Amino acid sequence: MKGLNRATAVFLAGAAMVAVPAQAQQAGIQIAVVDAATGAPLAGVEVTIDNPGTGFRRVAKSDAQGLVRLEGLSTGGQYRVAAAASADHDAAPAQTVDLRSYFASSITLRLAPVGQTITVTGTRSVVGLNAVNAEVSASLGREQLQALPIEGRDVIGSLIRLPNVVASTGFFPEAPSISINGSNGLDSNYLIDGLDNNENFLGGIKFPVPLGFTRSVTVLANSYSVAYGRTANGIVNYTTPSGSNEFHGEAYALVRPGRPLDAASPFPRRDLSGNAVGESFERYQGGFALGGPIVKDRTFFYVNYEYTRDRNVQVVDAPLLGAVGNVTGNNQFHLGSLRLDHRLTDDWTLSLRGNIGRVTIERPGGGLGGGNATLPSAGSSQQRNSTLVAASASYAGDDWSYDGAVQYSAFRWDYGRATAGPGPQVVVRDPSGLTAGVISNPGYVFDSREETWQTTHRLGRRLGAHRLRLGLDVINSRFSLFGGGNPDGNYLVDLTAGQLASLRASGKGLNLTAGDVLALNPVVANYSVELRPQSFGTDQTLLAAYVEDEWQISPRLTATLGVRWDYDSLTAKGAGKGDFNNFAPRLALNWRPDARSAVRFGAGIFTGKLSYAVISDALQRNTTSAGLRSQLGQLQTRGIIPAGVDLAGLTFDGNLSVSPPCTTVASCPTPAQVQALRDTATLGEARILSPTGYKSPWSLQLSTGYQYQATSTLTLSVDAIYSRSHNLVRLRDLNAPAPFTPNAAALTPANIALLQSAPDNAARAALAQSLGLVRSVAAADASRPVALVPGGARQITVSETAGKSEYVALILQAVKERGGDDYGFRLSYTLSRLRNDTDDINFRAANSNDFSTEYGPSANDRRHVISAVGYLYPINGLTLTLAGLFQSGQPVNLVPDARIFGTQDLNGDSASFGENYVGNSDRYPGAARNSARLPWSATVDVGVRYLLLKRIELSADVFNLFNANNQSGFANAATTSNQVQFGGGAPFVQRNAGPPRTFQFGAAMKF
């Protein structure tokens, strides 16, 4: 280690281990020097690698295979690579390359023989190929991101322009808006500079990385290095910007003015958090970025701050209470980031990164139109607060390389903070039984906290034709959840006409409180109280170690062999002993038949992790009552729970809401008086820890591909990938009723007409039961292995790791960088298929745990996706971007219509998450899961950027230029998706649509 004494070395090692928490940013570059005429490798050529922005400079000579390789480089600045002239060859002019964290970028210098320059055709350098491994990935750089029309500077939304990425149907509004390889976005691994950026309770992004703090973003879909893990699916890795020797930055303002400029739509829009908003929605943004030197050639900084404010007007429509009017909700995003880089010596670099996110989503009451009777006092706000602090040390030697990092992060997700503070919720019904108003509290609590430490270390050594890497990656997260129902009680009350009149006469209107209603002592239809409003949780430790050998078999053939071991401490919960055998071998071959081509093949095992929600749900929805214990004992006697399992280890005193009987408010016991009901309250569902343990998800991935750089700016590629995943999470009901198959033969036109003519749903259900189309809840309960008892549960569910999926895709790409031309483009076509038997951790089989009938298209499956982005630079300072996305339709699950059957619960199993919560409800008789399809979607976006006086950039974006009514192909929540429709040939019901034509305008001062 040149220039370092022992004390400094000790300090650096300690800094990597315990310094202010850390950012891994090791990057590499591989330069191949070849004869332009013959393609033969050239040894002994002097190659200069320098980075004017950071003062880095290194001179090296190509080895016997014509290669120069540097590791442990900072991602800051832009690197230039040039080859000096020799007696036999002319010099190669400097070529520039941006580096990506945790990846070795490739560049080939083609040197023309002296005196033969005229006869050599084609380009002199090749920079668009992956000439190192088999990774199937795609990236968007800073220039492309800034030119793209991106709503609200939300980088994650731009990824739909890349192959293997589509907009996602998630299972709650804030779920990730993208799906990689057709899988649930919660299964992907999100990174900043190679370090964890996952909200580890459910999954998804912890800190929403904004455009101003993104130098590039990469999606890794298949066959990536053993340095990456903790997912059986894909990875999103952000590389952050840094300062340089020149001051640079911007200050910007961005506005989405909304109506009347935007097109009208009968369907709700979505804000950046995924929540529904109306036509009144407006967005205002502003921020700045600044980077530059603290000490020239040594110390650099980059700071970014972005602020977003959304405005959304909602309608409160409760005329029977005298409460009619508009209320306004405001969302606020504060996103601040800092990066410091210090070149300690020519070989050692230190870095520090900090990210702070403060996001508030207001739910002010009311709704997007008439009929919503939620008063402002029952409003709430969602708080998503993230903090990440990271530091790293990296060493770039001739033979050795190293980087070590430590990161601390904290995340708080307070999902339903009551606007009016603690208190009871009151839902008022009028004499007809319809809801007249919701007052004073959202009625639930969900306040999750997570603290995470991560440390990573990678050591590399060059040994002749081999480059060995050893790695260690440890994450420890501590979770706690304060959740459950309302400890102050939720009332459902029936008011008389006189009582309603008195509330209207009070004149309080939108300021009506729960006390005003309860003081009338109305009749109580239901009263529930949370018995245990306490915070509880546990830790999750993720261990990973890996070794990798990159073997340069010949100048044109590289084999990378590695093995990674992962361990997830959550697999030891319940009756599990821990899943320790997750050894994942991986192989990558990269063959370069000539300087412009690369053929790749990859194969390997990829291990994922469990989301903490799997364990949290089993704690929160659990109880230690004697009734449940007795049921578990009977299940064990019947062999459904393995013999010898300690039943006490499967239960926990979780949250529990009870409903004590009372006729009027005055006769209802106080929350303090109902604690004794914990042991006798019956549950619709109890969730227990697994009696057989948990396994880590894993996938077998295969890929093969070919890249060809036709010119210095045009790269063509074709890739075929295959992934088969195992041990995916789903739900099993240990107390499931016997299977039930509706008598489809009874669905004659005459019987359907008879069912539809019944006076109400109760009569329809009774008639449907007599026809064998429906089984009653009582009949289903009678067929369960264990009867419902006081203190017990109807359903006794467990998360099992037994699901599977299969993804197959063919990807064609053409990427044209601008270079010296006045245009560029990115074209991709993906032909794919994903089939699975679980889409989410709360997925359950429709009929008595029969998952064989669930294997079918994923909710996010598409057959065809065409993405076309064109960049045009017609005059100096003007950029026009046209982005089109054309997709075949998503699957549709066909469900029963209660207007025919009297219920959607045909088999009577009373699925507690709701029939359509994750799209796995009982299906229409004879219909397979996700057996129908929505039509194709087509969206064209336009962006215009004009640089005025070299400093001021004016921008305008138009999304969905042709105002297409897309029924699929857009980010959406499953609960409002068009992907659940009535079967039996019923007319299509459109519940949602992609965003209509919308506009966004901006101005920025660049310096």
N, C-alpha and C positions, 0 to 999 in steps of 0.2 A: 504494500500500500504506500505509493509514493508520497513523500512529503508529510507523512503522518507519524507522530511519535506515539508511544504506547498510551499516554494519558488521553490523547485525542481519540484514539481508537476505542478506548474504554468508554469515553463520553458518548461517542456515536452509538455504540452498542446499547448503552443505557438509554439514550434518547429514543432509539427504535423501540425499546421495550416499555418505557414508562413515561416518556415525554408527554407534553400536552397532546392528547389523543390524535389519531393519525390518518394519513392519506397515502395509499399505495399508488405509485405512479410510474413504476419501472416500465420502460418501453425499449424496444430494440430496433435496429436497422440492419438489413443484410444487403450488401452491394455485390452484385456479380459483374465481373469485368470480362467481356468476351470480344473476340475478333468479329467485326461487323460482316466480313465477307464469308467466313467459314462457321461462325458460331462457337469456335473452340475457346476454352477458357484461357485467360492470359494471366500468368503468374508474375509476381514481382512488380506490378504496376503500382505506382504511388497514387493513392487516393486521399483526397482532402475532404473531411467532413467538418463543416463549421456552421455555427448558428449565430448570425450577427445580432439577433435580438437578445441573446444571453451571454455573448462573449465566448461561447464554447468553440474549441477548435481541436481537431485531432487529425494527424496524418498517419496513415497506415499503408502497408503494402499487401496486395492480394496474395493469397496463399497458393499452393500448388493447384488448387481447384478453381482458382480465379475468384475467390471470395474474400470479402472483408465483412466482419461481423462485429457490431458493438451492442452491448446490453447495458442495462442500468441507466439509460438516458432519461432526462426530464422530458415531459411532453410539452414544456413551454417553448415558445418561439417556433421558428421554421428552419429546418435543416437544409443546407445546400451540400450537394455531393458533386465532386469534379475529379477527373483523372488527368494526371500530367502526361505530357507527350513523352515518348520514348524514341529510341533509335528506329523502331519498326512501326510505330503507330502514332497517329496524330492525337492531340489532347481531346478529351471529351468535355464539352461545355458544362457548366454547373446546372444541375437539376435540383428542384426543390421538392421537399416532402414533409408533410405533417405527420407526427407520430401519434399513435393511439395507445392508451395505457394497456399493459398486459398483452402486447402484441408486437411482433417483429415485422415491420414494414419492409417491402421488397423493392429494389430498384436494380435494373440491369443497364450498365453502361456499355454501349457498343462502339468500340474504337475502330476507326477506319485505318487500314494499312497506309503507310506513307506512300504518296504518289498514286493512290487508287481511289481517292475520295470521290471522283466523278463517277466511278463505276459502281459505287455502293448506293443502293437505293433503300428507301425506307427510313425509319426513324433511328436516331442514335441512342435513344434511351427508352426504357420500358419501365413505367412506374405504376401501372394499373393492375398488375397481377399479384396474386398470392402465390409466391414461389417458395413458401416455407412449409406449409402444412395443409390439412384437408378441411380447415374450417369453412363452413357455409355461413356466410354473414353478409351484411350490407350496411352501409353507413351513409349518413348525411353530414356533410361538413358545414362549417360556419357560413360560407358563401351561399351554399344551397339553402340552408335554413333561413337565412335572411331574405332570400328572394322568394321563397315559398309563401303562398297565402296561408297563414297559420292563425287560427282564431285565438285571440287573447294571448299570443306569444306562448301558447301551451305546447311545449316541444313534444310531449307524448302523443299528441294528436297528429303530428307530422309523420309518425312512423308508419301510418297506413300507406305511405308512398313506397314502402319497401316490400320486397317479396316475402312471403310467409307471414305477413302481418295483416290483420283485418280489424275493423272496428268491432267491438265486443258487445254481446249481450251478457251483462253481468247479473248478479243475483242480489244486489242492493245498489242504490243509486251511486255511491261513491266507489264502487268496484272499478278496477282498471279499465280504461276505455279501449284497450287493445287486446287482441288475442294472437298469440304466436303459435303457429302450427295447429290452429283451430282449437287450442286448449283454453281452459279457464285462465284468465289473466292473473288470478291469484296464485297460479302455479309457477309463474315466471320468476326469475331472480333479477332484481333491480339493483344496479351498482352505480356508484360515483367513483371514477378513477380506480375501478376494480374493487372498491370496498362496499360493504353492505349499506343499502339504502331502502331496506324493506320494513314496512310496518308489519311486524312479525306476529301480530295477533291473528289477523285474517290473511294478510298478504297485501300486495300493492305497494305503491311508492310512499315512503315516509316523508321526505322533503321533495316537494314538486319543483324539480329543477327548471328554472325559467330560461327563456331564450338568451338572455344576457349573460348567463353563466354556463353556456354550452358552447364548447369549441367544436365538438362533433358528438354524434350519438350513433351507436352501433347496435344492431340486433344480431345476435348469434343464434342461429336456428338449429345447427346440427354439427357434430364432429369437431367440437372445440377442444382446446387443450385441457389437461388435467388440472391446470391452475384454476379453472372455472368449475363450479359445482353447485350443490344445494338446490338443484332442480332436475327433474326428469324431462324438462321441456326446454324453453328458450331463455335467453339472457338479454337484458337491456343494459348497456354500459355507456355512461356519459363520461366523456373526457372534457375536463374543465379548462377554461382559458387562463393564461398567465400574463404577467407583465413582461416587458422587454426594455431594451435600452432607449426606446422612444416612447414618449407619453402618447397614449391613445385612449379613446373612449367615446361615449355618446351620452346625450340626454334626450329622452323621447317622451312623447305623449301619444296616446292611442285611444280612440273612441269608437264604440259601436252604438250609434244613435238610436237604433231600433225603429219602431213605427213612427211616421208613416212611410219612411224610406224602405224599410224591410217589407217583404211580401207578407200578406195576411195568411194565416193558417188556422184551421179549426183544431189543430193538435198542439200540445205543449212543446216548448223548446226545452233545452237543457243548459244549465250554467256550467262553469268549468268544474264544479264539484259533482256533476251528474244529476242534480236535482231539477225537477220540472219548474219552469217559469213560463209566464204568459207573454202576450204581445207587448206589454208595457216595459219589457225588460230593456235596460240600458247598461252599458259598461264603460267605465272610464279608467284609464291606466296611465301611469307615469313612472319614470325611473331614470337611473343613470348608471353608467359604468365608467371606471377609470383604471387604467393600468400604466405602469411605468417603472423606472428604476428608483430604488432607494440609494443604492451604491452601484454605479455603472459597472457592468460585466459581472456583478456579484450578487446583488440582492434586489428582488423585484416584488412588486405587489400588483394585485388586481382586486378591485372591489366592485360589487354590483348590488343594487337595491331596486326592487320593483314593487310597485303598489297598484292594487286593483280594487276598484269599488263597483259593485253591481247594484242596480236599483230595480226593484220588482214590486209592482202594485198588485195586491191581492184583494179579492172581494169577500167581505163578510156578509152573509145573507141569512139572517135569523130574524125575520120580521115578527114572529110570534113573541119574541123577547124584546122587540123594539130596538134591535141591534142590526142595523143595515148601514154599510159604508165601506170605504176603502181603507186599507192599512198598507203601509209601505215597509218592505224588508230590504235590508242592505247587507250584502256580502262584502267582506274585506279580506284582502290578501296582503300581508307584509312578508316579502321574501328578501332576505339579506344574505350576501355571501362574500367571503374574503379568502384570497389565496396569497400566500407568501412563499417565495422560492429564494434559496440562498445557495450559491456555489461556494462551498467551503474550500475546495481545492479543484484541480482539474478533474479529479475522479469522484469526489463526494459532493452530493447535493442534499440539502435539507429542505423540507417543505412543511407548510402549515396550511390547513384549510378549515374554515368554519362556515356553517350554514344555519340560519335561523329562519323558521317559518312560523308565522302566526296567521291562521286562517279562521275566520268566523263566518258561518253560514246562518243567516236569520230565517226563522219560520214564523212570520208575524201573526199567523192566524189566517182565516179565510182560505180562499182557493183561487183557481185561475178563472173561474166564472161563477155564475149563480148556483145556489144550492148548497154551498159550503157554509156550515153554521158554526165553525170554530171561532170563538171570540179571541181577541188579542191576549186575554189573560191566560189562555191555554196554549199560547205560543211558546216557542223554545228556540234555542240557538245551538248550533253544532260548533264545537271548538276543536281544531286540529293543530296542535302545537308541536313543532319538531325542532330539535337542536342536534347538530352534528359538529363535532370538533375532532380534527384529525391532524396527525403529524407523521412525517416519514423521513427516513434517511436511506439514500441509495448510493451504491458504489459502482462505477463503470471502469473496470480495469481491462487490460489486454486479454487476460485469461480468466480472471475471476469477476463475478458480478454479484451484487447483493442488494436487496431492498427489504427493509423492515418497517412495520407500521403499527400504530395503535389508534383506535378510534373509540370515542365515547359518543353515544347518542341517547337521546331521550325523546319519548313521544307520548303525548297525552291526547286521548280521543274522548271528549265529553260530548256524547252524541245528542243528548236531549236536555240541555241545561234549561230549566224552567224560567221563562221570562219574568213571571210574577213571584218566583221563589217557591219555597215549600208550601204545601197545602193540599187539600183534597181536590180531586177532579170530579166534576159533576157533569154528567150527560143527561140532558133534559129531553124527555119525550112528550109529545102532545097527546091529547085523548085518542087520536087515531093510531098511535104507536110509532109515528115517524119522529126522527130526531129533530128537535127544535133548536138545540144549541149545545155546544161543548164549552165548558167554563173552567178556568183557573189552574190547570196543570196538564202537561202532556201525558201524565198517567204512568210513566215508567222512568227508570234510571239506567243509564249505561255510561259509566265513566271509567275508561280503561287507561292504565299507565304502564309504560314500558321503559326500562333502562337497560342499555346494551353496551357491552364492552367487546371490542374485537381487536385481535392482534394477528398480523400476518408476517411471515418471513419467507424469503426465497433466496437461495444460494445457488449460483451457477458457476460451472467450471468447464473450461474448454480443454479437451484431451484429444489432440489430433483431429480426427474427423468426427469426434463426438462432442456434443455439448450436453452436459449433465445438469439437471436442476433438481434441487430438493426443496420442498415447500411444507410449511405448517400454517394452518389457519384455524383460529379458535374464536368462537362467538359465545358469549354468555348473556342471556337476557333474563331479566327479572320482571314478572308481570303481576299486576293486581287489577281486579275489576270490582268496582262498586256498581252493582247492577240489580235488576229485578223489577218488581212492580212498585206501586206507590205506597210507602210506609204510612202516609197520612190518609190512605183510603181512596178508592174510586167508587163513586155512586152512580147508578143508573136509576133515575127517578121518573115517575109519571106525574105530570102536573095536570090539574083540572083547568078548564077554561077560565075560571075565576082567578086561579093562581097565576096563570099566564098574563091575564089582564092586569093584575096588580104589579107584575114586573115591568110591563110596558108603561104603566102609569108612573112608575118611579122616575122615568126620564133618564135613567143611567145609561141606557143604550149599550155602546161598546165597552163601557166601564163596569158593566155588571160583574159581580164577584160570586164565588161559591157561597159565601156567607149569606148573600141576599137570597139565594135559592133555598139553602138548607134551613134558614130561619122560618120558612113556610111549613116545615115539617111534612114534606110531601111523602107519597107512597114510594117505597123502594122496590124496584124490580130486581136489582142485584147490587151487592156491596162486597167489594174485595179489598183485602189488606195484605201488603207484603210483610211477612213475619220476620225476615232476616235481612234487613238492608245493611249488609256488611261488605267490607272489601276483603277479597281473598284471591289467592293465586299461587303460582309456583315459578320455578326457574326452568329455563331451557338452555342446555349447553350443546353446541354443535362443534364437533372436532373433525378436522380434516388433515391428512398428511398425504403427500404425493411425491413421486419420483418420476422423472421424465428424461429420456435420452433422445436427443435430436442427432441422428446419424447421417452424415453427408456421405452416402455410399459412393457417389460419383458427382462430378460437377453438375449433373442434370437430375440426379435422383436423391431425394431425401426421405428417410424413414424416421418417423417420430413414434417412439414406443413409451408408454407411460402407464402407471397404475396409481389410482387414487383410493384412499380409504376414508370413509365417512362414518360418523357416529352421531346419533341424535338422542339425547337423554330422554326425550318424551317417549321413546319406544320402551322404556323401562317402567312406565306408569301402568296402573292397574295390576294385572297378574303377569305382566311381561317381565322378562329378565334382561331386556335390552337387545337391540338388533346390532350385533357387533361384526357381522360378517359381510359388510358392504365394501368388498374389494372390487374396484371397477377398472379393468384393463382397457386401454385404448391404443389404437394403431392409426397412424396417418401416413399416407404415401403421397409424395409430390414429385411428379416427373415432368421435366421441361424438355420436350423434344427439340425445341429451338428457343431462341431468345424471346420470342413473342408469345409463346404458348405455355400452358401449364395444365397437366392432367392430374386430378386429385382423387384419392380414395380414402375413406375413413370408416372405421368400425370401432364400436366401444360400448361400454356400460356407463350409464349416467345416473347417479343417485340423487334423489330429492330429499326434502325434509317435510316434517309435519307442521302444519300451521298450529299455533298454540290454541286456537279456538276449538280444536278437536278435544283437547283436555279441559279447557275452560267450560265448554258446554256440558261436559260430563261432571264437572264440579257444580256449576250453577243450577242445573236442572235435576239435581240429585237430592236424596234425603236418606237419613239413617233411621227412619221410622221402623217400628216392629213389623208393620204391615208389609212394607217392601222387603224387609229381610226375610219374612216368611215366604213371600213369593219367590225370591231368589233361591231359597232352600228347595222349594218344589221344582223349580227349573233345573236345579242341580240334580235332584233325584231322578228327573226324567232324562238326564244326560244332555240337556241343552246347554247348561254350564258345566264345564269339565269337572269331574270329581277331584277333590283335593284342593280346589281353589279356595282361598280364604275370602269369604263373602264380605267380611268387614272391610277388606281392602278395596272393594268395588264401589262403596257408598261414601257419601260425604254430605254434611249439613249445608246444602246450597240454599239459594233463594227459594222462597215458597210463598205464593199468594193463596189465601184462603177466602172463602165466601161464607161468612156466618149468616144465618137466616135472620131477617128482621123485616117488619112490615112497613114501618115508617122511620124517618131519620132519627127521631127521638129514641126509638127502641133499638137502634143499632149499637152494638158494643163499641167501645173505643179501641183503637189499635192496641193499646196496652192490655186490654181485656181478652184478646183473642189468641194470645201466644200459646195457650194450651192446646189449640187445634192442630198444631204441627203434626202430632202423631196420629191424628185421625182423619186429616184431610186427604181426600182421594185425588189423584193426579190423572190428567188425560195422558200424559207421557212423563216417564222418569228416564233420565239418561244416566247410565252408569259407566264406570271405567271398564275397559275391556277385560273380560275374563280369560282371554287367550293372548293378550298383549298386542302390540302394534309393530308393524314392519315399515321400514322406510320405502317410499315409492322408488321405482327404478325403471329405466328404459334401456332397451337395446336400440342403438342408432347406427344406421348405415348410410353412406353417401358416396356418390361418385360424380365428378364434374369435370368440365373442360372450360378453360378461359383462353381467349385469343385477343391480343392487343393489335387491332388492325392498323391503328395509327397511334401517334403519341397521345391522342386524346380520346380515342374510341376503343372501348373494351366490350367484347361479346362473350357471353358465357351461357352454359347450360348445366344444370345440376339436377340430379335425381336423389331424393332422400326418402328414407324409411325409418319410422320410429314405432316401436311397440313397447307400451308402458304397462307396468304391473304394480300391484300393491297400492292402487289408488283408493282414496278414502270414500266411503259411502256409509249409509245407515242400514242396520239390520234390527228388526223388531224380534227380540227373543221370545216375546209372547204374542207372536203373530197369529191371527185366526187362520182357520183352514182355507185353502185356496177356493176362490169362487169365480166361475166363468158364467157371464150372462148368457141367457138363452137367446142368441142372436136370431134364431128362427122365429121368435115372437115379434120381431121388429117388422111386421107387415104394415103396409099403408093404413089398413083399417085400425090396427092396434095403436099406431102412432097418432092417428086422428082422435081415437078414443082417449088416449092419455092427454093429449093437448086440450081436450074439451073438459077435463076435470076441473072442479071449481077452485082448487088451490093445490099447492105443492104436496101437502100432507095426503090429499086424496090421490094425487098422481103417484106418489111413492107407494102407497098401499096397493094401487092397481098394478104398478110395475113389479112389486113383490109377488103378487099373485101370478104374474106372467113369467116369473123366473128371471126378470131383468135386473132386479135389485135385491140385495140382501140387507135386512135391517141391522142396525147396530147391535140390538139385543141378540139376534141370531149369530152375528159374527163373534160377539163376546162369549157366547156359549161354546164356541168352537176353539177358543184360545186354550193353550196348555194350562194356564193358571187363571183362576177366577179373580175378579176385582174384589179387593177387601179394603176396609177402612185403613187409611194410612198407606195403601198401596197404589198401584198405577195400572191403567188399562194397557198402555204400550210401555214396554221396557226395552228401550233402544240402546244400541251401542254403536260406536263408530268402528267399522272394520276396515282393514287395509287389504282388500281383495279385488278391487276393481281393475279393469284393463281397458286399454285403448290401442288403436292402430292408426297411424298417419302415414300417408303415401303422397308424394308430391313430385311434380316435374316443373322446374323453373327455367324460363328463358329470359335473358336480360341483354339489354344493349345500353351502355352508359357512355355518353359523349360529354367530356369536360369541355369547358369553353376554350381553353388554350388561347391561341391567337385569333380565333374565329369570333363571329358576332352571334353565335348561337351555341346551345348545348341542350342535351335532353337525357332523360332516364326513362326507358321503356322496360316493362316486365310483364310477363304472363305466367300465372301460376295455375296449374291443373292439379287439384288436390282432393283428398278425401280423408276425413277423420270419423272413425266409428268408435264408440265406447259404450260402457254400461254404467257410467257415472259421470255427471258433469260438475258436481259440487260436493262439498263435505256433508250437505244436508240432503243429498239425493237418496231416495229410497225406491225400492221396487214397487210397482203399482199393485202387485198381487202376491201377498204372502211370501216375500223375500225371493221371488222367482226372478233372478237377475238375467236368466237366459233369454227372457223375452224383452229385456231392456237394451240389449246390444243393438245399436243402430247409430244413425248419424248424430254427431254432436250438435248442441245448440248453435255452435259457431262454425259449423261445417259449411264450406262453399265448394262448388266444383270448379268454377272459373273465376279468376280475378285478373283484370287487366288494369295496370296503372301506367299512365302516360303523363310525363311532366316535361314541358318544353320551356327553355329559357331563351329569350331573344334580346339582343343588345343592338337595336337599330341605329342609335346615335350615342355619342359619348354621354354618359350619365344616366341613360334610360334603360331600365330593365323591365321586360314584359314576361310574365310567367303564366303559362296555361297548364292547369293540372286536372286531368280527368281520371276518374275511378269508375270502373264498370265491373259489376259483380253479379253472378248468378244468385238466386234467392236462397235464403236460409230455410232450414227445416221448420215444419209446423207440426205441433202435437195436437191431435184431434181428441177432444174431450167430450164427455156427455153434457147434454143440455138439460138443465133442471126443468125447463118448460115441457120436456118430454118425460123425463124420469122422476121428476119431483126432487131430485138431489143430484149432485155430481159425485157423491160417494157411493158408487154402485156396490162395492163389496163390503161396505159397512165398517171399514177398519179405522175410521175417524182420524186420518192423518193430521197431526196436530200443527204442522207448519202451514196448513192451508192447501187447498186442492191445486192451486196453480202457482205456488210459491217458487218452485224451481222447474216448472214445466213437466213434472213427473206425476201428475194427478192420474186418477183412474181414466182410462181411455175409452173412447166410443167403442162399443162392442165390435170386434173384428178388426180394429185398427191397430197397426203396429206403432211403436214409439217413433215420433218424428217422421211420419210416413208421407207427409205432404210437403210442398215447397211454395215459398213466396216467389213472386216474379223477380226478374232482374232489376237491379238498381243502377242508376247512372247519375253521376254528379260531376259537374265541371266547375272548377274554381278559377278565378283570374286574379293575378296580382300585378300591380304597377308600381315601380319605384323610380323616382327621378331625383338625381343628385344635382342640386342647385348651388352654384358658386363653390363646388367641391366640399361643401360643409353641411348644407342643409338638405336632408332627404325627405321628400314628400311621398306618401304611400297611400294606395287605395286597394282594398281587397273586396272582391265580390264572391261570395260563397253560393254554390248551387245557382250558377248564372241563369240556367234555363228554368228554374223554379220547378224542378221535377218532384213529383209526389212519390218518394221512395218509401216502400213499405218494409224494407229491410236494408242491411248494409250500412247501418249507422249505429253509433254507440247508444246503448239503451239499457234499461233495467227490465229484467224478466217479468216483473209484475205489471208492466205497461206495454209489453211487447205484442206485436201482431203474430207471434209464433205460437200462441195458444188460440185455437179456433174450435168451434163446435163441429162435431163429426156428423155423419149421416147425410152429407150433401147440403148442410145448412148454408145460408148465404154468408159470405165473408164479412167479418166485422173488423173494420180498421180502427184500432185504438191509438195508434201513434204514427208518426211519419218522421223522416229525416228532416233536418232543418230546412225551412223554405229559403228563398233568396234573401240573403242578408249582406249588409255592408259594414265595412270597417275602414277607418281613415286614421292616418298617423302622420306625425312630423318628428324628425329627429335632427339634432345637431351633432355632427360627427367631428371628432378632432383626434 
